[in-house]
Amino acid sequence: MAKIKIKQIGSPIRRPEAQKKILIGLGLGKMHRVVELEDSAEIRGMIKKLPHMVAVVEG
């Protein structure tokens, strides 16, 4: 499968608990951290829930 790189651009401070859990599920949690994950519908859905906190670096 294709890979996707995701970078955290927003802080989880003062965010709802559900958004913090999504960040942890993506393997993020600290600012400017980049993770490479499989490009799947589940990952894309998690990214759509946090457009203000994560960015796709490479597609």
BATORLO-435275 format. One record per residue: x, y, z of N, C-alpha, C, O in turn; residue in three letters; residue number from 1. Coordinates in Angstrom, 3 decimals, decimal comma. Layout:
<ketis>
<keti><n_c1>X</n_c1><n_c2>Y</n_c2><n_c3>Z</n_c3><ca_c1>X</ca_c1><ca_c2>Y</ca_c2><ca_c3>Z</ca_c3><c_c1>X</c_c1><c_c2>Y</c_c2><c_c3>Z</c_c3><o_c1>X</o_c1><o_c2>Y</o_c2><o_c3>Z</o_c3><residu>ALA</residu><num>NUM</num></keti>
...
</ketis>
This chain:
<ketis>
<keti><n_c1>0,833</n_c1><n_c2>-1,202</n_c2><n_c3>0,000</n_c3><ca_c1>0,000</ca_c1><ca_c2>0,000</ca_c2><ca_c3>0,000</ca_c3><c_c1>0,868</c_c1><c_c2>1,251</c_c2><c_c3>0,000</c_c3><o_c1>2,051</o_c1><o_c2>1,210</o_c2><o_c3>0,335</o_c3><residu>MET</residu><num>1</num></keti>
<keti><n_c1>0,262</n_c1><n_c2>2,337</n_c2><n_c3>-0,375</n_c3><ca_c1>0,953</ca_c1><ca_c2>3,622</ca_c2><ca_c3>-0,388</ca_c3><c_c1>1,130</c_c1><c_c2>4,133</c_c2><c_c3>1,032</c_c3><o_c1>0,362</o_c1><o_c2>3,794</o_c2><o_c3>1,932</o_c3><residu>ALA</residu><num>2</num></keti>
<keti><n_c1>2,150</n_c1><n_c2>4,950</n_c2><n_c3>1,213</n_c3><ca_c1>2,430</ca_c1><ca_c2>5,552</ca_c2><ca_c3>2,509</ca_c3><c_c1>2,041</c_c1><c_c2>7,021</c_c2><c_c3>2,473</c_c3><o_c1>1,990</o_c1><o_c2>7,639</o_c2><o_c3>1,410</o_c3><residu>LYS</residu><num>3</num></keti>
<keti><n_c1>1,768</n_c1><n_c2>7,570</n_c2><n_c3>3,649</n_c3><ca_c1>1,416</ca_c1><ca_c2>8,979</ca_c2><ca_c3>3,776</ca_c3><c_c1>2,163</c_c1><c_c2>9,536</c_c2><c_c3>4,982</c_c3><o_c1>2,218</o_c1><o_c2>8,892</o_c2><o_c3>6,030</o_c3><residu>ILE</residu><num>4</num></keti>
<keti><n_c1>2,741</n_c1><n_c2>10,738</n_c2><n_c3>4,839</n_c3><ca_c1>3,439</ca_c1><ca_c2>11,383</ca_c2><ca_c3>5,947</ca_c3><c_c1>2,528</c_c1><c_c2>12,454</c_c2><c_c3>6,539</c_c3><o_c1>1,964</o_c1><o_c2>13,282</o_c2><o_c3>5,824</o_c3><residu>LYS</residu><num>5</num></keti>
<keti><n_c1>2,402</n_c1><n_c2>12,414</n_c2><n_c3>7,858</n_c3><ca_c1>1,521</ca_c1><ca_c2>13,337</ca_c2><ca_c3>8,566</ca_c3><c_c1>2,354</c_c1><c_c2>14,099</c_c2><c_c3>9,581</c_c3><o_c1>3,135</o_c1><o_c2>13,498</o_c2><o_c3>10,319</o_c3><residu>ILE</residu><num>6</num></keti>
<keti><n_c1>2,193</n_c1><n_c2>15,425</n_c2><n_c3>9,627</n_c3><ca_c1>2,920</ca_c1><ca_c2>16,270</ca_c2><ca_c3>10,572</ca_c3><c_c1>1,937</c_c1><c_c2>16,967</c_c2><c_c3>11,492</c_c3><o_c1>0,908</o_c1><o_c2>17,472</o_c2><o_c3>11,044</o_c3><residu>LYS</residu><num>7</num></keti>
<keti><n_c1>2,252</n_c1><n_c2>16,993</n_c2><n_c3>12,770</n_c3><ca_c1>1,405</ca_c1><ca_c2>17,698</ca_c2><ca_c3>13,725</ca_c3><c_c1>1,765</c_c1><c_c2>19,173</c_c2><c_c3>13,705</c_c3><o_c1>2,925</o_c1><o_c2>19,532</o_c2><o_c3>13,906</o_c3><residu>GLN</residu><num>8</num></keti>
<keti><n_c1>0,778</n_c1><n_c2>20,035</n_c2><n_c3>13,462</n_c3><ca_c1>1,014</ca_c1><ca_c2>21,469</ca_c2><ca_c3>13,394</ca_c3><c_c1>0,260</c_c1><c_c2>22,234</c_c2><c_c3>14,478</c_c3><o_c1>0,441</o_c1><o_c2>23,443</o_c2><o_c3>14,622</o_c3><residu>ILE</residu><num>9</num></keti>
<keti><n_c1>-0,578</n_c1><n_c2>21,544</n_c2><n_c3>15,235</n_c3><ca_c1>-1,353</ca_c1><ca_c2>22,192</ca_c2><ca_c3>16,293</ca_c3><c_c1>-1,147</c_c1><c_c2>21,501</c_c2><c_c3>17,622</c_c3><o_c1>-0,871</o_c1><o_c2>20,303</o_c2><o_c3>17,677</o_c3><residu>GLY</residu><num>10</num></keti>
<keti><n_c1>-1,282</n_c1><n_c2>22,265</n_c2><n_c3>18,693</n_c3><ca_c1>-1,082</ca_c1><ca_c2>21,728</ca_c2><ca_c3>20,032</ca_c3><c_c1>-2,361</c_c1><c_c2>21,080</c_c2><c_c3>20,559</c_c3><o_c1>-3,457</o_c1><o_c2>21,571</o_c2><o_c3>20,290</o_c3><residu>SER</residu><num>11</num></keti>
<keti><n_c1>-2,232</n_c1><n_c2>19,975</n_c2><n_c3>21,312</n_c3><ca_c1>-3,405</ca_c1><ca_c2>19,344</ca_c2><ca_c3>21,904</ca_c3><c_c1>-3,872</c_c1><c_c2>20,017</c_c2><c_c3>23,196</c_c3><o_c1>-4,858</o_c1><o_c2>19,593</o_c2><o_c3>23,798</o_c3><residu>PRO</residu><num>12</num></keti>
<keti><n_c1>-3,166</n_c1><n_c2>21,058</n_c2><n_c3>23,617</n_c3><ca_c1>-3,557</ca_c1><ca_c2>21,760</ca_c2><ca_c3>24,841</ca_c3><c_c1>-4,909</c_c1><c_c2>22,448</c_c2><c_c3>24,614</c_c3><o_c1>-5,129</o_c1><o_c2>23,070</o_c2><o_c3>23,575</o_c3><residu>ILE</residu><num>13</num></keti>
<keti><n_c1>-5,793</n_c1><n_c2>22,331</n_c2><n_c3>25,578</n_c3><ca_c1>-7,154</ca_c1><ca_c2>22,905</ca_c2><ca_c3>25,549</ca_c3><c_c1>-7,985</c_c1><c_c2>22,364</c_c2><c_c3>24,388</c_c3><o_c1>-8,794</o_c1><o_c2>23,094</o_c2><o_c3>23,816</o_c3><residu>ARG</residu><num>14</num></keti>
<keti><n_c1>-7,797</n_c1><n_c2>21,117</n_c2><n_c3>24,042</n_c3><ca_c1>-8,598</ca_c1><ca_c2>20,459</ca_c2><ca_c3>23,013</ca_c3><c_c1>-9,437</c_c1><c_c2>19,375</c_c2><c_c3>23,675</c_c3><o_c1>-9,068</o_c1><o_c2>18,870</o_c2><o_c3>24,735</o_c3><residu>ARG</residu><num>15</num></keti>
<keti><n_c1>-10,551</n_c1><n_c2>19,017</n_c2><n_c3>23,070</n_c3><ca_c1>-11,373</ca_c1><ca_c2>17,928</ca_c2><ca_c3>23,626</ca_c3><c_c1>-10,588</c_c1><c_c2>16,619</c_c2><c_c3>23,697</c_c3><o_c1>-9,676</o_c1><o_c2>16,376</o_c2><o_c3>22,907</o_c3><residu>PRO</residu><num>16</num></keti>
<keti><n_c1>-10,962</n_c1><n_c2>15,798</n_c2><n_c3>24,651</n_c3><ca_c1>-10,277</ca_c1><ca_c2>14,519</ca_c2><ca_c3>24,871</ca_c3><c_c1>-10,320</c_c1><c_c2>13,636</c_c2><c_c3>23,629</c_c3><o_c1>-9,365</o_c1><o_c2>12,908</o_c2><o_c3>23,358</o_c3><residu>GLU</residu><num>17</num></keti>
<keti><n_c1>-11,408</n_c1><n_c2>13,689</n_c2><n_c3>22,876</n_c3><ca_c1>-11,521</ca_c1><ca_c2>12,873</ca_c2><ca_c3>21,662</ca_c3><c_c1>-10,444</c_c1><c_c2>13,247</c_c2><c_c3>20,647</c_c3><o_c1>-9,888</o_c1><o_c2>12,367</o_c2><o_c3>19,990</o_c3><residu>ALA</residu><num>18</num></keti>
<keti><n_c1>-10,144</n_c1><n_c2>14,531</n_c2><n_c3>20,509</n_c3><ca_c1>-9,111</ca_c1><ca_c2>14,963</ca_c2><ca_c3>19,572</ca_c3><c_c1>-7,730</c_c1><c_c2>14,527</c_c2><c_c3>20,039</c_c3><o_c1>-6,883</o_c1><o_c2>14,176</o_c2><o_c3>19,217</o_c3><residu>GLN</residu><num>19</num></keti>
<keti><n_c1>-7,493</n_c1><n_c2>14,545</n_c2><n_c3>21,332</n_c3><ca_c1>-6,211</ca_c1><ca_c2>14,079</ca_c2><ca_c3>21,869</ca_c3><c_c1>-6,029</c_c1><c_c2>12,590</c_c2><c_c3>21,585</c_c3><o_c1>-4,928</o_c1><o_c2>12,153</o_c2><o_c3>21,248</o_c3><residu>LYS</residu><num>20</num></keti>
<keti><n_c1>-7,096</n_c1><n_c2>11,814</n_c2><n_c3>21,719</n_c3><ca_c1>-7,024</ca_c1><ca_c2>10,378</ca_c2><ca_c3>21,471</ca_c3><c_c1>-6,767</c_c1><c_c2>10,080</c_c2><c_c3>19,992</c_c3><o_c1>-6,060</o_c1><o_c2>9,127</o_c2><o_c3>19,667</o_c3><residu>LYS</residu><num>21</num></keti>
<keti><n_c1>-7,330</n_c1><n_c2>10,882</n_c2><n_c3>19,107</n_c3><ca_c1>-7,086</ca_c1><ca_c2>10,701</ca_c2><ca_c3>17,679</ca_c3><c_c1>-5,617</c_c1><c_c2>10,969</c_c2><c_c3>17,376</c_c3><o_c1>-5,004</o_c1><o_c2>10,233</o_c2><o_c3>16,602</o_c3><residu>ILE</residu><num>22</num></keti>
<keti><n_c1>-5,038</n_c1><n_c2>12,020</n_c2><n_c3>17,978</n_c3><ca_c1>-3,616</ca_c1><ca_c2>12,303</ca_c2><ca_c3>17,782</ca_c3><c_c1>-2,753</c_c1><c_c2>11,132</c_c2><c_c3>18,239</c_c3><o_c1>-1,816</o_c1><o_c2>10,739</o_c2><o_c3>17,544</o_c3><residu>LEU</residu><num>23</num></keti>
<keti><n_c1>-3,065</n_c1><n_c2>10,584</n_c2><n_c3>19,393</n_c3><ca_c1>-2,305</ca_c1><ca_c2>9,447</ca_c2><ca_c3>19,904</ca_c3><c_c1>-2,469</c_c1><c_c2>8,245</c_c2><c_c3>18,979</c_c3><o_c1>-1,517</o_c1><o_c2>7,499</o_c2><o_c3>18,749</o_c3><residu>ILE</residu><num>24</num></keti>
<keti><n_c1>-3,671</n_c1><n_c2>8,061</n_c2><n_c3>18,453</n_c3><ca_c1>-3,919</ca_c1><ca_c2>6,965</ca_c2><ca_c3>17,515</ca_c3><c_c1>-3,118</c_c1><c_c2>7,098</c_c2><c_c3>16,234</c_c3><o_c1>-2,762</o_c1><o_c2>6,099</o_c2><o_c3>15,609</o_c3><residu>GLY</residu><num>25</num></keti>
<keti><n_c1>-2,835</n_c1><n_c2>8,335</n_c2><n_c3>15,843</n_c3><ca_c1>-2,013</ca_c1><ca_c2>8,581</ca_c2><ca_c3>14,660</ca_c3><c_c1>-0,518</c_c1><c_c2>8,457</c_c2><c_c3>14,969</c_c3><o_c1>0,308</o_c1><o_c2>8,468</o_c2><o_c3>14,056</o_c3><residu>LEU</residu><num>26</num></keti>
<keti><n_c1>-0,175</n_c1><n_c2>8,341</n_c2><n_c3>16,240</n_c3><ca_c1>1,231</ca_c1><ca_c2>8,250</ca_c2><ca_c3>16,618</ca_c3><c_c1>1,864</c_c1><c_c2>9,597</c_c2><c_c3>16,852</c_c3><o_c1>3,089</o_c1><o_c2>9,722</o_c2><o_c3>16,850</o_c3><residu>GLY</residu><num>27</num></keti>
<keti><n_c1>1,039</n_c1><n_c2>10,607</n_c2><n_c3>17,054</n_c3><ca_c1>1,529</ca_c1><ca_c2>11,967</ca_c2><ca_c3>17,293</ca_c3><c_c1>1,309</c_c1><c_c2>12,337</c_c2><c_c3>18,749</c_c3><o_c1>0,874</o_c1><o_c2>11,500</o_c2><o_c3>19,540</o_c3><residu>LEU</residu><num>28</num></keti>
<keti><n_c1>1,597</n_c1><n_c2>13,560</n_c2><n_c3>19,110</n_c3><ca_c1>1,391</ca_c1><ca_c2>14,009</ca_c2><ca_c3>20,478</ca_c3><c_c1>2,259</c_c1><c_c2>15,197</c_c2><c_c3>20,828</c_c3><o_c1>1,941</o_c1><o_c2>15,946</o_c2><o_c3>21,752</o_c3><residu>GLY</residu><num>29</num></keti>
<keti><n_c1>3,356</n_c1><n_c2>15,382</n_c2><n_c3>20,102</n_c3><ca_c1>4,233</ca_c1><ca_c2>16,521</ca_c2><ca_c3>20,319</ca_c3><c_c1>4,302</c_c1><c_c2>17,336</c_c2><c_c3>19,035</c_c3><o_c1>4,196</o_c1><o_c2>16,795</o_c2><o_c3>17,935</o_c3><residu>LYS</residu><num>30</num></keti>
<keti><n_c1>4,477</n_c1><n_c2>18,610</n_c2><n_c3>19,185</n_c3><ca_c1>4,496</ca_c1><ca_c2>19,524</ca_c2><ca_c3>18,046</ca_c3><c_c1>5,601</c_c1><c_c2>19,161</c_c2><c_c3>17,053</c_c3><o_c1>6,695</o_c1><o_c2>18,756</o_c2><o_c3>17,444</o_c3><residu>MET</residu><num>31</num></keti>
<keti><n_c1>5,300</n_c1><n_c2>19,310</n_c2><n_c3>15,782</n_c3><ca_c1>6,212</ca_c1><ca_c2>19,144</ca_c2><ca_c3>14,651</ca_c3><c_c1>6,721</c_c1><c_c2>17,714</c_c2><c_c3>14,471</c_c3><o_c1>7,696</o_c1><o_c2>17,492</o_c2><o_c3>13,754</o_c3><residu>HIS</residu><num>32</num></keti>
<keti><n_c1>6,079</n_c1><n_c2>16,757</n_c2><n_c3>15,106</n_c3><ca_c1>6,444</ca_c1><ca_c2>15,353</ca_c2><ca_c3>14,922</ca_c3><c_c1>5,852</c_c1><c_c2>14,868</c_c2><c_c3>13,602</c_c3><o_c1>4,731</o_c1><o_c2>15,237</o_c2><o_c3>13,248</o_c3><residu>ARG</residu><num>33</num></keti>
<keti><n_c1>6,597</n_c1><n_c2>14,050</n_c2><n_c3>12,880</n_c3><ca_c1>6,154</ca_c1><ca_c2>13,518</ca_c2><ca_c3>11,591</ca_c3><c_c1>6,126</c_c1><c_c2>11,997</c_c2><c_c3>11,691</c_c3><o_c1>7,076</o_c1><o_c2>11,380</o_c2><o_c3>12,173</o_c3><residu>VAL</residu><num>34</num></keti>
<keti><n_c1>5,025</n_c1><n_c2>11,395</n_c2><n_c3>11,230</n_c3><ca_c1>4,903</ca_c1><ca_c2>9,943</ca_c2><ca_c3>11,189</ca_c3><c_c1>4,544</c_c1><c_c2>9,517</c_c2><c_c3>9,771</c_c3><o_c1>3,911</o_c1><o_c2>10,266</o_c2><o_c3>9,027</o_c3><residu>VAL</residu><num>35</num></keti>
<keti><n_c1>4,955</n_c1><n_c2>8,308</n_c2><n_c3>9,409</n_c3><ca_c1>4,624</ca_c1><ca_c2>7,749</ca_c2><ca_c3>8,107</ca_c3><c_c1>3,723</c_c1><c_c2>6,546</c_c2><c_c3>8,335</c_c3><o_c1>4,113</o_c1><o_c2>5,586</o_c2><o_c3>8,999</o_c3><residu>GLU</residu><num>36</num></keti>
<keti><n_c1>2,515</n_c1><n_c2>6,601</n_c2><n_c3>7,782</n_c3><ca_c1>1,515</ca_c1><ca_c2>5,561</ca_c2><ca_c3>7,980</ca_c3><c_c1>1,000</c_c1><c_c2>5,067</c_c2><c_c3>6,637</c_c3><o_c1>1,205</o_c1><o_c2>5,701</o_c2><o_c3>5,602</o_c3><residu>LEU</residu><num>37</num></keti>
<keti><n_c1>0,327</n_c1><n_c2>3,920</n_c2><n_c3>6,674</n_c3><ca_c1>-0,328</ca_c1><ca_c2>3,395</ca_c2><ca_c3>5,476</ca_c3><c_c1>-1,464</c_c1><c_c2>4,339</c_c2><c_c3>5,088</c_c3><o_c1>-2,168</o_c1><o_c2>4,860</o_c2><o_c3>5,953</o_c3><residu>GLU</residu><num>38</num></keti>
<keti><n_c1>-1,635</n_c1><n_c2>4,556</n_c2><n_c3>3,798</n_c3><ca_c1>-2,702</ca_c1><ca_c2>5,427</ca_c2><ca_c3>3,310</ca_c3><c_c1>-3,980</c_c1><c_c2>4,602</c_c2><c_c3>3,196</c_c3><o_c1>-4,203</o_c1><o_c2>3,911</o_c2><o_c3>2,202</o_c3><residu>ASP</residu><num>39</num></keti>
<keti><n_c1>-4,820</n_c1><n_c2>4,687</n_c2><n_c3>4,240</n_c3><ca_c1>-6,066</ca_c1><ca_c2>3,925</ca_c2><ca_c3>4,247</ca_c3><c_c1>-7,232</c_c1><c_c2>4,859</c_c2><c_c3>4,544</c_c3><o_c1>-7,037</o_c1><o_c2>6,018</o_c2><o_c3>4,908</o_c3><residu>SER</residu><num>40</num></keti>
<keti><n_c1>-8,430</n_c1><n_c2>4,345</n_c2><n_c3>4,386</n_c3><ca_c1>-9,629</ca_c1><ca_c2>5,142</ca_c2><ca_c3>4,645</ca_c3><c_c1>-9,711</c_c1><c_c2>5,536</c_c2><c_c3>6,115</c_c3><o_c1>-10,181</o_c1><o_c2>6,628</o_c2><o_c3>6,435</o_c3><residu>ALA</residu><num>41</num></keti>
<keti><n_c1>-9,262</n_c1><n_c2>4,668</n_c2><n_c3>7,009</n_c3><ca_c1>-9,306</ca_c1><ca_c2>4,969</ca_c2><ca_c3>8,439</ca_c3><c_c1>-8,389</c_c1><c_c2>6,141</c_c2><c_c3>8,779</c_c3><o_c1>-8,771</o_c1><o_c2>7,040</o_c2><o_c3>9,529</o_c3><residu>GLU</residu><num>42</num></keti>
<keti><n_c1>-7,185</n_c1><n_c2>6,125</n_c2><n_c3>8,228</n_c3><ca_c1>-6,222</ca_c1><ca_c2>7,202</ca_c2><ca_c3>8,484</ca_c3><c_c1>-6,728</c_c1><c_c2>8,506</c_c2><c_c3>7,885</c_c3><o_c1>-6,628</o_c1><o_c2>9,557</o_c2><o_c3>8,518</o_c3><residu>ILE</residu><num>43</num></keti>
<keti><n_c1>-7,269</n_c1><n_c2>8,453</n_c2><n_c3>6,677</n_c3><ca_c1>-7,817</ca_c1><ca_c2>9,661</ca_c2><ca_c3>6,037</ca_c3><c_c1>-8,965</c_c1><c_c2>10,242</c_c2><c_c3>6,863</c_c3><o_c1>-9,100</o_c1><o_c2>11,461</o_c2><o_c3>6,963</o_c3><residu>ARG</residu><num>44</num></keti>
<keti><n_c1>-9,788</n_c1><n_c2>9,379</n_c2><n_c3>7,451</n_c3><ca_c1>-10,885</ca_c1><ca_c2>9,846</ca_c2><ca_c3>8,293</ca_c3><c_c1>-10,387</c_c1><c_c2>10,531</c_c2><c_c3>9,548</c_c3><o_c1>-10,962</o_c1><o_c2>11,527</o_c2><o_c3>9,986</o_c3><residu>GLY</residu><num>45</num></keti>
<keti><n_c1>-9,312</n_c1><n_c2>9,998</n_c2><n_c3>10,133</n_c3><ca_c1>-8,730</ca_c1><ca_c2>10,620</ca_c2><ca_c3>11,318</ca_c3><c_c1>-8,145</c_c1><c_c2>11,989</c_c2><c_c3>10,977</c_c3><o_c1>-8,251</o_c1><o_c2>12,929</o_c2><o_c3>11,765</o_c3><residu>MET</residu><num>46</num></keti>
<keti><n_c1>-7,531</n_c1><n_c2>12,096</n_c2><n_c3>9,803</n_c3><ca_c1>-6,970</ca_c1><ca_c2>13,378</ca_c2><ca_c3>9,371</ca_c3><c_c1>-8,081</c_c1><c_c2>14,399</c_c2><c_c3>9,164</c_c3><o_c1>-7,918</o_c1><o_c2>15,569</o_c2><o_c3>9,510</o_c3><residu>ILE</residu><num>47</num></keti>
<keti><n_c1>-9,209</n_c1><n_c2>13,967</n_c2><n_c3>8,603</n_c3><ca_c1>-10,327</ca_c1><ca_c2>14,889</ca_c2><ca_c3>8,371</ca_c3><c_c1>-10,933</c_c1><c_c2>15,405</c_c2><c_c3>9,668</c_c3><o_c1>-11,521</o_c1><o_c2>16,487</o_c2><o_c3>9,688</o_c3><residu>LYS</residu><num>48</num></keti>
<keti><n_c1>-10,796</n_c1><n_c2>14,643</n_c2><n_c3>10,756</n_c3><ca_c1>-11,305</ca_c1><ca_c2>15,086</ca_c2><ca_c3>12,052</ca_c3><c_c1>-10,430</c_c1><c_c2>16,176</c_c2><c_c3>12,667</c_c3><o_c1>-10,895</o_c1><o_c2>16,931</o_c2><o_c3>13,521</o_c3><residu>LYS</residu><num>49</num></keti>
<keti><n_c1>-9,159</n_c1><n_c2>16,266</n_c2><n_c3>12,238</n_c3><ca_c1>-8,213</ca_c1><ca_c2>17,210</ca_c2><ca_c3>12,830</ca_c3><c_c1>-7,518</c_c1><c_c2>18,088</c_c2><c_c3>11,786</c_c3><o_c1>-6,290</o_c1><o_c2>18,162</o_c2><o_c3>11,788</o_c3><residu>LEU</residu><num>50</num></keti>
<keti><n_c1>-8,252</n_c1><n_c2>18,750</n_c2><n_c3>10,905</n_c3><ca_c1>-7,563</ca_c1><ca_c2>19,543</ca_c2><ca_c3>9,873</ca_c3><c_c1>-6,801</c_c1><c_c2>20,741</c_c2><c_c3>10,452</c_c3><o_c1>-5,892</o_c1><o_c2>21,266</o_c2><o_c3>9,809</o_c3><residu>PRO</residu><num>51</num></keti>
<keti><n_c1>-7,164</n_c1><n_c2>21,167</n_c2><n_c3>11,649</n_c3><ca_c1>-6,504</ca_c1><ca_c2>22,307</ca_c2><ca_c3>12,294</ca_c3><c_c1>-5,278</c_c1><c_c2>21,895</c_c2><c_c3>13,101</c_c3><o_c1>-4,561</o_c1><o_c2>22,753</o_c2><o_c3>13,616</o_c3><residu>HIS</residu><num>52</num></keti>
<keti><n_c1>-5,026</n_c1><n_c2>20,586</n_c2><n_c3>13,217</n_c3><ca_c1>-3,914</ca_c1><ca_c2>20,115</ca_c2><ca_c3>14,030</ca_c3><c_c1>-2,894</c_c1><c_c2>19,271</c_c2><c_c3>13,286</c_c3><o_c1>-1,773</o_c1><o_c2>19,105</o_c2><o_c3>13,766</o_c3><residu>MET</residu><num>53</num></keti>
<keti><n_c1>-3,253</n_c1><n_c2>18,730</n_c2><n_c3>12,123</n_c3><ca_c1>-2,323</ca_c1><ca_c2>17,898</ca_c2><ca_c3>11,362</ca_c3><c_c1>-2,303</c_c1><c_c2>18,344</c_c2><c_c3>9,895</c_c3><o_c1>-3,266</o_c1><o_c2>18,919</o_c2><o_c3>9,387</o_c3><residu>VAL</residu><num>54</num></keti>
<keti><n_c1>-1,183</n_c1><n_c2>18,062</n_c2><n_c3>9,238</n_c3><ca_c1>-1,050</ca_c1><ca_c2>18,365</ca_c2><ca_c3>7,819</ca_c3><c_c1>-0,381</c_c1><c_c2>17,190</c_c2><c_c3>7,129</c_c3><o_c1>0,481</o_c1><o_c2>16,525</o_c2><o_c3>7,703</o_c3><residu>ALA</residu><num>55</num></keti>
<keti><n_c1>-0,789</n_c1><n_c2>16,940</n_c2><n_c3>5,887</n_c3><ca_c1>-0,178</ca_c1><ca_c2>15,886</ca_c2><ca_c3>5,088</ca_c3><c_c1>1,068</c_c1><c_c2>16,492</c_c2><c_c3>4,432</c_c3><o_c1>0,975</o_c1><o_c2>17,445</o_c2><o_c3>3,658</o_c3><residu>VAL</residu><num>56</num></keti>
<keti><n_c1>2,230</n_c1><n_c2>15,923</n_c2><n_c3>4,755</n_c3><ca_c1>3,502</ca_c1><ca_c2>16,446</ca_c2><ca_c3>4,237</ca_c3><c_c1>3,714</c_c1><c_c2>15,941</c_c2><c_c3>2,821</c_c3><o_c1>3,991</o_c1><o_c2>16,726</o_c2><o_c3>1,914</o_c3><residu>VAL</residu><num>57</num></keti>
<keti><n_c1>3,584</n_c1><n_c2>14,627</n_c2><n_c3>2,625</n_c3><ca_c1>3,723</ca_c1><ca_c2>14,027</ca_c2><ca_c3>1,302</ca_c3><c_c1>2,568</c_c1><c_c2>13,062</c_c2><c_c3>1,085</c_c3><o_c1>2,101</o_c1><o_c2>12,429</o_c2><o_c3>2,032</o_c3><residu>GLU</residu><num>58</num></keti>
<keti><n_c1>2,119</n_c1><n_c2>12,947</n_c2><n_c3>-0,109</n_c3><ca_c1>0,992</ca_c1><ca_c2>12,080</ca_c2><ca_c3>-0,365</ca_c3><c_c1>1,396</c_c1><c_c2>10,823</c_c2><c_c3>-1,012</c_c3><o_c1>0,550</o_c1><o_c2>9,975</o_c2><o_c3>-1,297</o_c3><residu>GLY</residu><num>59</num></keti>
</ketis>
